[in-house]
Amino acid sequence: MEQQRSFRDDETAAEESSACDNEEACIESNALGILGQIDCLYRSRVGELEARLDLDDPQRVKLKLKIMNDWVKDLGEQNAMLVQTVHELEQAAICRVKSLEDQLQSTTSLISNNITNSSKSEKDLNTLSTRICQLESEQDCMQSKITSLKSDLDSLLKLMKRGQLDNNWNLDGFIFHEIKPSDIPLPK
């Protein structure tokens, strides 16, 4: 029965229907669209169920509860994917910070060696000093981004917990720095 199609069937169909040259860009650009399609699918399933005249109230409630349970399960999977994505972004940012720290150390060492071993012109020293400042600034930006991503992850986890415990998916009181609240799929 069409109402009983699983999340994975819908996801597979959506993936097969999209054609992108760059798979990573495709995933990023279509991820929110797919989440929206899944949301619409569940809303449609509930609407179709409400419109069916061949069901009595207990049957309707039982089927509606199953749809809602499936929806919550899918939302949990989506949230797990979001958490994984934030984790991957955080890991990438940490790697970038480490790389910048290594570059900073290398540049600092180079400056030290150049000051000690050669008589570089003031212009060369200014260039190296500017480079150090740029690297330090990039490092500060990456640290700030990591902090923002951790804060967003904490807010998402608190939202999921409140949603599961109190069925309250309202975003009031949550602050997101990197994630747009409009990008978070919420049940209505």
C-alpha positions as CSV (number, residue, x, y, z in Angstrom):
1,M,0.0,0.0,0.0
2,E,1.4,3.4,-0.9
3,Q,0.8,4.8,2.6
4,Q,3.1,2.1,4.0
5,R,6.1,3.0,1.9
6,S,9.2,3.4,4.0
7,F,11.5,6.4,4.4
8,R,14.2,4.5,2.6
9,D,12.0,3.9,-0.5
10,D,11.2,7.6,-0.7
11,E,14.8,8.6,-0.2
12,T,16.0,6.2,-2.9
13,A,13.4,7.5,-5.3
14,A,14.4,11.1,-4.6
15,E,18.1,10.2,-5.1
16,E,17.4,8.4,-8.4
17,S,15.3,11.3,-9.7
18,S,18.1,13.8,-9.2
19,A,21.0,14.0,-11.6
20,C,24.1,16.0,-10.5
21,D,27.6,16.1,-11.9
22,N,29.1,16.6,-8.5
23,E,27.7,14.2,-5.9
24,E,28.8,16.2,-2.9
25,A,27.3,19.4,-4.2
26,C,24.2,17.5,-5.1
27,I,23.8,16.1,-1.6
28,E,24.2,19.6,-0.1
29,S,21.8,21.3,-2.5
30,N,19.2,18.6,-2.4
31,A,19.4,17.6,1.3
32,L,16.9,20.3,2.4
33,G,14.6,19.5,-0.5
34,I,14.6,15.8,0.4
35,L,13.8,16.6,4.0
36,G,11.0,18.9,2.8
37,Q,9.7,16.1,0.6
38,I,9.7,13.6,3.5
39,D,7.8,16.1,5.6
40,C,5.2,16.6,2.9
41,L,4.9,12.8,2.4
42,Y,4.0,12.3,6.1
43,R,1.6,15.3,6.1
44,S,0.0,13.8,3.0
45,R,-0.2,10.4,4.5
46,V,-2.0,11.8,7.6
47,G,-4.3,13.9,5.4
48,E,-5.2,10.9,3.3
49,L,-5.9,8.9,6.4
50,E,-8.1,11.6,7.8
51,A,-10.1,11.6,4.5
52,R,-10.7,7.9,4.4
53,L,-14.3,7.1,5.2
54,D,-13.8,3.3,5.4
55,L,-12.1,3.5,8.8
56,D,-13.7,3.8,12.2
57,D,-12.0,6.1,14.8
58,P,-10.0,3.3,16.6
59,Q,-8.6,2.1,13.3
60,R,-7.9,5.7,12.2
61,V,-6.1,6.5,15.5
62,K,-4.1,3.3,15.3
63,L,-2.9,4.0,11.7
64,K,-2.3,7.7,12.6
65,L,-0.2,6.6,15.5
66,K,1.8,4.3,13.3
67,I,2.4,7.1,10.8
68,M,3.4,9.5,13.6
69,N,5.8,6.9,15.0
70,D,7.4,6.4,11.6
71,W,7.6,10.1,11.2
72,V,9.3,10.5,14.6
73,K,11.7,7.6,13.8
74,D,12.6,9.3,10.5
75,L,13.1,12.7,12.3
76,G,15.4,10.9,14.7
77,E,17.4,9.5,11.7
78,Q,17.4,13.0,10.1
79,N,18.7,14.5,13.4
80,A,21.3,11.8,13.6
81,M,22.4,12.7,10.1
82,L,22.5,16.4,11.2
83,V,24.6,15.5,14.2
84,Q,26.9,13.4,12.0
85,T,27.3,16.3,9.6
86,V,28.0,18.8,12.4
87,H,30.6,16.3,13.7
88,E,32.2,16.0,10.3
89,L,32.3,19.8,9.9
90,E,33.8,20.1,13.3
91,Q,36.4,17.5,12.5
92,A,37.2,19.3,9.2
93,A,37.5,22.6,11.1
94,I,39.8,20.9,13.7
95,C,42.0,19.6,10.9
96,R,42.1,23.0,9.3
97,V,43.0,24.6,12.6
98,K,45.8,22.0,13.1
99,S,47.0,22.7,9.6
100,L,47.0,26.5,10.3
101,E,48.8,25.9,13.6
102,D,51.4,23.8,11.7
103,Q,51.8,26.6,9.1
104,L,52.0,29.2,11.9
105,Q,54.7,27.1,13.6
106,S,56.6,26.7,10.3
107,T,56.3,30.4,9.6
108,T,57.4,31.3,13.1
109,S,60.4,29.0,12.8
110,L,61.2,30.4,9.4
111,I,61.1,33.9,10.8
112,S,63.3,32.9,13.7
113,N,65.9,31.3,11.4
114,N,65.8,34.2,9.0
115,I,66.3,36.7,11.8
116,T,69.2,34.7,13.2
117,N,70.9,33.6,10.0
118,S,70.4,36.3,7.5
119,S,70.0,40.0,7.2
120,K,66.6,40.1,5.5
121,S,65.3,43.5,4.5
122,E,62.6,45.2,6.6
123,K,60.2,44.6,3.8
124,D,60.6,40.8,3.9
125,L,60.2,40.8,7.7
126,N,57.0,42.9,7.3
127,T,55.7,40.4,4.8
128,L,56.4,37.5,7.1
129,S,54.8,39.3,10.1
130,T,51.7,40.1,8.0
131,R,51.5,36.4,7.1
132,I,51.7,35.4,10.8
133,C,48.9,37.9,11.6
134,Q,46.8,36.4,8.8
135,L,47.4,32.9,10.0
136,E,46.6,33.9,13.6
137,S,43.4,35.6,12.4
138,E,42.4,32.4,10.4
139,Q,43.1,30.3,13.5
140,D,40.8,32.6,15.6
141,C,38.1,32.4,12.9
142,M,38.3,28.6,12.9
143,Q,38.2,28.4,16.7
144,S,35.1,30.6,16.6
145,K,33.5,28.4,14.0
146,I,34.2,25.3,16.1
147,T,32.6,27.0,19.1
148,S,29.6,28.0,17.1
149,L,29.2,24.5,15.7
150,K,29.4,22.9,19.2
151,S,26.8,25.4,20.4
152,D,24.5,24.5,17.5
153,L,25.0,20.8,18.1
154,D,24.1,21.3,21.8
155,S,21.0,23.3,20.8
156,L,19.9,20.5,18.4
157,L,20.4,17.9,21.0
158,K,18.4,19.9,23.5
159,L,15.6,20.4,20.9
160,M,15.5,16.7,20.2
161,K,15.3,15.8,23.8
162,R,12.6,18.4,24.5
163,G,10.7,17.2,21.4
164,Q,10.8,13.6,22.4
165,L,10.0,14.2,26.1
166,D,7.4,17.0,25.8
167,N,6.5,16.8,22.1
168,N,7.6,20.5,22.0
169,W,9.5,21.2,18.8
170,N,9.3,25.0,19.1
171,L,12.6,26.7,18.5
172,D,12.0,29.5,21.0
173,G,14.9,29.8,23.4
174,F,17.4,28.1,21.1
175,I,20.2,30.1,19.5
176,F,21.8,28.8,16.3
177,H,25.0,30.4,14.9
178,E,25.8,28.3,11.8
179,I,22.6,26.5,11.2
180,K,19.6,28.5,10.0
181,P,16.4,27.6,12.0
182,S,14.6,27.4,8.7
183,D,16.9,24.5,7.8
184,I,15.7,22.3,10.7
185,P,12.8,20.1,9.7
186,L,10.2,20.1,12.5
187,P,7.0,18.2,12.8
188,K,3.9,20.4,12.9
